[in-house]
Amino acid sequence: MIKILFVDDEPNVLDGLRRMLHSMAGVWDMRFLTDPFEALQAIQDCFFDIIVSDLRMPEMDGAVLLQEVRHRSPETVRIALSGYSDQASTLRAVSQMHQFLAKPCAPDELIAILNRATVLGNLLTNKRLKRILSEMESLPSLVTLYDDIVQELERPEPSAPFVGELIARDAAMSAKVLQLVNSALFGLPNIVSDPVHATLLLGLDTLHALVFSIKIFDQFTAETVGGLSVPDLWNHCVSVARLAKRIAMAQSAPDAVAETAFLGGLLHDIGKIVLATDTPELYANVLSESQHDHAAIISLEESALGGNHAEVGGYLMGLWGFSEPIIEAIYMHHDPAKSPSTSFGALAAVHVANGLCHLLKEPEASLNNTIDHAFLERLGLNRQVPIWMDLATQTLGKENDT
């Protein structure tokens, strides 16, 4: 049974959570504590799958508590609970928490978020990789871009749009700002998929705190790690994102699906950065053996590293609180047949966009090896492939012209 620990110094809040989650009593083993020190002892005595902690507590604030949980039980999913008015303390806790919940939280929303966290374990079975991902505060970014951001933020009148453009050129920083903007901390009604827009919404004061005080961005020391060219990878992700959105729009999908397709495409290969950073020599061997065979790379990653980049990326973005359609698009982008879906969605758009981008960039690739036609047949969409191919040619051609 999934074990969840709730910590809040206000007994009334805990009583409200008990009532709110009464229907889950037979599904989850829940414990409610007012004392953060007692919570640490409980963590020490027993493994909890999830901890949900208030941030403002007099004896020990939530950021410190979650930091201690991160060290003592790194595989525990850490969720912060706070009010919108307490943004400063929430930002201090950013590097220690996986997700943020706002007070008050509707029962259905809380149950959905906790349910999503409880099924994360099914996405990745390798315990070592789970531990690494759960401890991960940020993903490494290109040092040149990081330096440019620092330099711009230190100017007397920094330009938020320019900082946003710099962040949009880096997968790791984009993932982090999109995680924050799409969290309950900002309470936005729609998904934000554009890193530049996300940066503008965060604002320069928040960005300054994130970069200089909280230091949520890490840095690569070189542009190539584990045989992986990070700029090339990010250019590919941007191409997939743009094409996935165009495919969704061509299918007359709702705006929310198109934005989800863009975001799923943008982050679909984020797991490669994790694997290449974690074991660079092994990952270089994987890339060398695969010879750019994108069907073979999955099995080679699993054999050498105990997990593949799609699983790792889906698991990490799930930890960071991204929505289920985005997680699915990342986790299944190489194997969409795993999805029970029978209709077009973000997963289909990202899978096709990824395959077509590889096909157009690599002449030796085969359409049959890059796209799952059986999956598209199930959705009744195989006849759309030539149309999507034209969109891919137009999209990549425009990118090459700029």
C-alpha positions as CSV (number, residue, x, y, z in Angstrom):
1,M,0.0,0.0,0.0
2,I,1.2,3.5,-0.9
3,K,2.4,5.4,2.2
4,I,1.9,9.1,2.3
5,L,3.0,11.5,5.1
6,F,1.3,14.9,5.6
7,V,3.0,17.5,7.7
8,D,1.4,20.8,8.8
9,D,1.7,22.6,12.1
10,E,-2.0,23.5,12.1
11,P,-4.2,20.7,13.4
12,N,-7.2,22.1,11.6
13,V,-5.5,21.8,8.2
14,L,-4.6,18.2,8.9
15,D,-8.2,17.5,10.0
16,G,-9.4,19.0,6.7
17,L,-7.0,16.8,4.8
18,R,-8.2,13.7,6.6
19,R,-11.8,14.5,5.7
20,M,-10.8,15.4,2.2
21,L,-9.0,12.1,1.6
22,H,-11.4,9.8,3.6
23,S,-12.4,8.0,0.4
24,M,-8.7,7.0,-0.2
25,A,-8.3,5.4,3.3
26,G,-8.4,1.9,1.9
27,V,-6.0,2.7,-1.0
28,W,-3.3,4.8,0.8
29,D,-1.7,4.4,4.2
30,M,-1.8,8.0,5.4
31,R,-0.1,9.6,8.4
32,F,-0.8,13.1,9.6
33,L,1.8,14.9,11.8
34,T,2.0,18.5,13.2
35,D,5.7,18.2,14.3
36,P,8.4,18.3,11.5
37,F,10.9,16.7,13.9
38,E,8.5,13.8,14.5
39,A,8.1,13.6,10.7
40,L,11.8,13.2,10.2
41,Q,11.8,10.4,12.8
42,A,8.9,8.8,10.9
43,I,10.9,9.0,7.7
44,Q,13.8,7.4,9.5
45,D,11.7,4.6,10.8
46,C,9.7,3.8,7.7
47,F,9.8,4.5,4.0
48,F,7.1,6.9,2.7
49,D,6.4,7.1,-1.0
50,I,5.2,10.7,-0.8
51,I,5.6,13.5,1.7
52,V,3.3,16.6,1.6
53,S,4.6,19.4,3.8
54,D,3.5,22.9,4.6
55,L,6.2,25.4,4.1
56,R,5.5,27.9,6.9
57,M,6.1,26.1,10.2
58,P,7.6,27.8,13.3
59,E,10.0,25.1,14.6
60,M,11.3,24.0,11.2
61,D,10.1,25.4,7.9
62,G,9.1,23.2,5.0
63,A,12.1,23.9,2.9
64,V,14.4,22.6,5.6
65,L,12.2,19.6,6.2
66,L,12.1,18.6,2.6
67,Q,15.8,19.1,2.3
68,E,16.3,16.6,5.2
69,V,13.9,14.2,3.6
70,R,15.8,14.5,0.3
71,H,19.0,13.4,2.1
72,R,17.5,10.7,4.3
73,S,15.0,9.2,1.9
74,P,15.8,10.4,-1.7
75,E,13.3,8.2,-3.4
76,T,10.4,9.8,-1.5
77,V,8.4,12.2,-3.7
78,R,8.5,15.6,-2.1
79,I,5.5,17.9,-2.4
80,A,5.3,21.4,-0.9
81,L,2.0,22.9,0.4
82,S,1.7,26.6,0.7
83,G,-0.5,29.7,0.1
84,Y,0.0,32.0,-2.9
85,S,1.0,34.9,-0.7
86,D,4.0,33.0,0.5
87,Q,5.9,33.0,-2.8
88,A,9.2,34.0,-1.3
89,S,9.4,30.9,1.0
90,T,8.1,28.7,-1.9
91,L,11.0,29.8,-4.1
92,R,13.4,29.0,-1.4
93,A,12.0,25.5,-1.4
94,V,12.1,25.0,-5.2
95,S,15.4,23.1,-5.2
96,Q,14.1,20.7,-2.4
97,M,10.6,19.9,-3.7
98,H,9.4,18.0,-6.7
99,Q,6.0,19.7,-6.9
100,F,4.0,22.5,-5.4
101,L,0.4,22.5,-4.2
102,A,-1.5,25.7,-3.3
103,K,-3.7,26.2,-0.3
104,P,-6.6,25.6,-0.4
105,C,-6.4,22.6,-2.7
106,A,-9.7,21.1,-4.1
107,P,-10.2,17.4,-3.1
108,D,-10.3,16.1,-6.7
109,E,-7.2,18.0,-7.6
110,L,-5.3,16.8,-4.6
111,I,-6.3,13.2,-5.2
112,A,-5.4,13.4,-8.9
113,I,-1.9,14.9,-8.1
114,L,-1.2,12.2,-5.5
115,N,-2.5,9.5,-7.7
116,R,-0.2,10.6,-10.5
117,A,2.7,10.6,-8.1
118,T,1.9,7.1,-6.9
119,V,2.0,5.6,-10.4
120,L,5.4,7.1,-11.2
121,G,7.1,4.0,-10.0
122,N,5.6,2.0,-12.9
123,L,7.4,4.2,-15.4
124,L,10.9,3.2,-14.3
125,T,12.0,0.0,-12.5
126,N,15.8,0.7,-12.0
127,K,16.2,1.8,-8.4
128,R,19.6,3.5,-9.0
129,L,18.1,5.7,-11.7
130,K,15.1,6.4,-9.5
131,R,17.4,7.6,-6.7
132,I,19.4,9.8,-9.0
133,L,16.3,11.4,-10.5
134,S,14.7,12.0,-7.2
135,E,17.8,13.7,-5.8
136,M,18.2,15.8,-9.0
137,E,17.5,19.6,-8.4
138,S,18.2,20.6,-11.9
139,L,19.6,19.5,-15.2
140,P,22.9,20.8,-16.5
141,S,22.8,23.6,-19.0
142,L,25.3,24.9,-21.6
143,V,27.9,27.0,-19.7
144,T,28.1,29.6,-22.4
145,L,24.3,30.2,-22.3
146,Y,24.4,30.3,-18.5
147,D,27.2,32.8,-18.5
148,D,25.2,35.0,-21.0
149,I,22.1,34.9,-18.7
150,V,24.2,35.8,-15.7
151,Q,25.8,38.7,-17.6
152,E,22.4,40.0,-18.8
153,L,20.8,39.8,-15.3
154,E,23.7,41.8,-13.8
155,R,23.1,44.7,-16.2
156,P,21.5,47.8,-14.7
157,E,18.4,47.3,-16.9
158,P,18.3,43.6,-18.0
159,S,16.0,42.5,-20.9
160,A,13.5,39.8,-19.9
161,P,12.8,38.9,-23.5
162,F,16.5,38.4,-24.2
163,V,16.9,36.3,-21.1
164,G,13.9,34.2,-22.3
165,E,15.5,33.7,-25.7
166,L,18.7,32.5,-24.0
167,I,16.7,30.1,-21.8
168,A,14.8,28.8,-24.9
169,R,18.0,27.7,-26.4
170,D,18.7,25.3,-23.6
171,A,16.6,22.1,-22.8
172,A,17.5,22.0,-19.1
173,M,16.7,25.6,-18.3
174,S,13.6,25.5,-20.4
175,A,12.3,22.4,-18.5
176,K,12.9,24.2,-15.1
177,V,11.2,27.5,-16.0
178,L,8.2,25.6,-17.6
179,Q,7.9,23.4,-14.5
180,L,7.7,26.5,-12.3
181,V,5.3,28.5,-14.5
182,N,2.9,25.6,-15.0
183,S,2.9,24.8,-11.2
184,A,0.1,25.8,-8.8
185,L,2.5,28.6,-7.6
186,F,1.3,30.7,-10.5
187,G,-2.2,29.3,-10.9
188,L,-2.4,29.9,-14.6
189,P,-5.5,28.6,-16.4
190,N,-3.7,27.3,-19.5
191,I,-0.5,25.4,-20.2
192,V,2.5,27.6,-21.0
193,S,4.7,25.7,-23.5
194,D,6.9,28.5,-24.8
195,P,10.1,29.1,-22.6
196,V,10.3,32.8,-23.6
197,H,6.7,33.3,-22.5
198,A,7.4,31.4,-19.3
199,T,10.4,33.6,-18.6
200,L,8.4,36.7,-19.0
201,L,5.7,35.4,-16.6
202,L,8.3,34.6,-14.0
203,G,9.7,38.1,-14.2
204,L,13.2,39.4,-13.7
205,D,13.1,39.5,-9.9
206,T,12.2,35.8,-9.7
207,L,14.7,34.9,-12.3
208,H,17.4,36.8,-10.4
209,A,16.6,34.9,-7.3
210,L,16.5,31.6,-9.1
211,V,19.9,32.1,-10.7
212,F,21.9,33.8,-7.9
213,S,20.3,32.8,-4.7
214,I,18.6,29.5,-5.3
215,K,20.9,28.5,-8.1
216,I,18.5,26.1,-9.8
217,F,20.6,26.0,-13.0
218,D,23.6,23.7,-13.2
219,Q,26.2,23.8,-15.9
220,F,28.0,21.5,-18.4
221,T,31.7,22.1,-18.8
222,A,31.6,21.3,-22.5
223,E,29.0,21.2,-25.3
224,T,29.5,17.4,-25.7
225,V,28.9,15.0,-22.9
226,G,28.8,11.2,-23.2
227,G,29.3,11.5,-27.0
228,L,26.1,13.6,-27.1
229,S,26.2,17.0,-28.7
230,V,23.9,19.1,-26.4
231,P,23.3,21.9,-29.0
232,D,22.4,19.3,-31.7
233,L,20.1,17.5,-29.3
234,W,18.3,20.8,-28.4
235,N,18.0,21.8,-32.0
236,H,16.3,18.5,-32.7
237,C,13.9,18.9,-29.7
238,V,12.9,22.4,-30.9
239,S,12.3,21.0,-34.4
240,V,10.2,18.2,-33.0
241,A,8.2,20.6,-30.8
242,R,7.4,22.9,-33.7
243,L,6.4,20.1,-36.0
244,A,4.3,18.3,-33.4
245,K,2.3,21.5,-32.8
246,R,1.8,22.0,-36.6
247,I,0.7,18.4,-36.9
248,A,-1.8,18.9,-34.1
249,M,-3.1,22.1,-35.7
250,A,-3.4,20.3,-39.1
251,Q,-5.6,17.7,-37.3
252,S,-7.8,20.5,-35.9
253,A,-6.9,19.4,-32.4
254,P,-7.9,21.8,-29.5
255,D,-5.4,24.5,-28.6
256,A,-4.6,22.6,-25.4
257,V,-3.5,19.5,-27.3
258,A,-1.4,21.6,-29.7
259,E,0.4,23.2,-26.7
260,T,0.9,19.9,-25.0
261,A,2.3,18.5,-28.2
262,F,4.8,21.3,-28.4
263,L,5.8,20.9,-24.8
264,G,6.1,17.1,-25.1
265,G,8.2,17.5,-28.2
266,L,10.4,20.1,-26.5
267,L,11.1,17.7,-23.6
268,H,10.9,14.3,-25.3
269,D,14.7,13.6,-25.3
270,I,15.4,15.2,-21.9
271,G,16.3,11.7,-20.6
272,K,19.3,11.6,-22.8
273,I,20.9,14.5,-20.9
274,V,20.4,12.6,-17.7
275,L,21.9,9.4,-18.9
276,A,24.8,11.0,-20.7
277,T,25.6,13.1,-17.6
278,D,25.3,10.2,-15.2
279,T,27.5,7.7,-17.1
280,P,29.2,9.6,-19.9
281,E,31.6,6.7,-21.0
282,L,28.8,4.1,-21.1
283,Y,26.5,6.5,-22.9
284,A,29.2,7.3,-25.5
285,N,29.5,3.6,-26.1
286,V,25.7,3.3,-26.6
287,L,25.7,6.1,-29.2
288,S,28.6,4.6,-31.0
289,E,27.0,1.1,-31.1
290,S,23.6,2.5,-32.2
291,Q,25.1,4.3,-35.2
292,H,22.1,6.7,-35.1
293,D,19.6,3.8,-35.3
294,H,16.9,5.3,-33.1
295,A,15.1,2.0,-32.8
296,A,18.2,0.3,-31.5
297,I,19.2,3.0,-29.0
298,I,16.4,2.1,-26.6
299,S,17.5,-1.5,-26.2
300,L,21.2,-0.5,-26.0
301,E,20.4,2.1,-23.3
302,E,18.5,-0.5,-21.3
303,S,21.2,-3.1,-21.6
304,A,24.0,-0.8,-20.6
305,L,22.3,1.6,-18.2
306,G,19.3,-0.2,-16.8
307,G,16.7,2.2,-18.4
308,N,16.1,4.1,-21.6
309,H,15.9,7.9,-22.1
310,A,12.2,7.8,-22.7
311,E,11.5,6.2,-19.4
312,V,14.0,8.5,-17.6
313,G,12.6,11.6,-19.2
314,G,9.0,10.6,-18.5
315,Y,9.8,9.7,-14.9
316,L,11.6,13.0,-14.2
317,M,9.0,15.2,-15.8
318,G,6.4,13.3,-13.7
319,L,8.3,14.0,-10.6
320,W,8.4,17.6,-11.5
321,G,4.6,17.7,-11.8
322,F,4.0,17.9,-15.6
323,S,0.6,16.7,-16.8
324,E,-0.2,13.1,-17.8
325,P,-0.4,13.8,-21.6
326,I,3.0,15.4,-21.5
327,I,4.5,12.5,-19.5
328,E,2.9,10.0,-21.9
329,A,4.2,11.9,-25.0
330,I,7.8,11.7,-23.5
331,Y,7.6,8.2,-22.0
332,M,6.0,6.6,-25.1
333,H,7.5,8.6,-28.0
334,H,9.4,5.6,-29.2
335,D,6.7,3.1,-28.5
336,P,3.3,4.7,-28.8
337,A,1.5,1.3,-29.0
338,K,1.9,1.2,-25.2
339,S,-0.9,3.8,-25.0
340,P,-4.5,2.5,-24.9
341,S,-5.5,5.6,-26.8
342,T,-7.6,5.2,-30.0
343,S,-7.7,8.9,-31.0
344,F,-5.2,11.6,-32.0
345,G,-3.4,13.3,-29.2
346,A,-0.1,14.8,-28.1
347,L,1.6,11.4,-28.1
348,A,0.8,10.8,-31.7
349,A,1.9,14.2,-32.7
350,V,5.3,13.9,-30.9
351,H,5.9,10.3,-32.1
352,V,5.3,11.3,-35.7
353,A,7.2,14.6,-35.5
354,N,10.2,12.8,-33.9
355,G,10.2,10.2,-36.6
356,L,9.9,12.6,-39.5
357,C,12.6,14.9,-38.1
358,H,15.0,12.0,-37.9
359,L,14.0,10.9,-41.4
360,L,14.6,14.2,-43.0
361,K,17.9,14.9,-41.2
362,E,19.3,11.4,-41.7
363,P,19.0,10.0,-45.3
364,E,19.9,6.5,-44.1
365,A,16.8,6.3,-41.9
366,S,13.7,4.4,-42.9
367,L,10.1,5.6,-42.5
368,N,9.1,2.1,-41.3
369,N,11.8,2.3,-38.6
370,T,10.9,5.8,-37.4
371,I,7.1,5.7,-37.3
372,D,4.8,3.0,-35.8
373,H,2.3,2.5,-38.7
374,A,0.3,-0.1,-36.7
375,F,-0.3,2.6,-34.0
376,L,-1.4,5.1,-36.7
377,E,-3.6,2.5,-38.3
378,R,-5.3,1.9,-34.9
379,L,-6.0,5.7,-34.8
380,G,-7.2,5.6,-38.4
381,L,-4.4,8.1,-39.4
382,N,-2.0,6.3,-41.7
383,R,-3.3,8.2,-44.7
384,Q,-2.2,11.4,-43.0
385,V,1.6,10.5,-43.2
386,P,2.2,12.1,-46.6
387,I,0.5,15.3,-45.4
388,W,2.6,15.3,-42.3
389,M,5.7,14.7,-44.3
390,D,5.0,17.9,-46.3
391,L,4.6,19.8,-43.1
392,A,7.9,18.4,-41.9
393,T,9.7,19.5,-45.0
394,Q,8.2,23.0,-44.7
395,T,9.0,23.2,-41.0
396,L,12.6,22.1,-41.3
397,G,13.1,24.1,-44.4
398,K,12.0,27.3,-42.6
399,E,14.3,26.5,-39.7
400,N,17.3,26.1,-42.0
401,D,16.5,29.4,-43.7
402,T,16.6,31.3,-40.4
